[in-house]
Amino acid sequence: MQSTITTKGQATIPKAIREHLGLKAGDQVKFFVHPDGSVVLLPKISVTALRGIVKAPGQAVGIEEMNEAIAAGASADMPRRGRR
């Protein structure tokens, strides 16, 4: 896909790209220039758009369960001593 730059430095974002990024009139975009010279265009997302993206845990975990998980993880990560 391509677009032509106008004398004002503006370009139209092709419809397929706008649809892929979920862009509509009035939305803002960000441009990122990578060290290799490539440029990435991403929609600017408001903080409120992120609401609900992380699901709440089903049930709270108690101290006892945390201690058991820590002990199990620590014993699994411990190097075995003795024979080589």
Secondary structure, DSSP 4 states (H G I P E B T S, - for coil): ---PPPTTS--PPPHHHHHHHT--TT--EEEEE-TTS-EEEEEPPPGGGGTTSSPPPSSPPPHHHHHHHHHHHHHHHSPP-S--
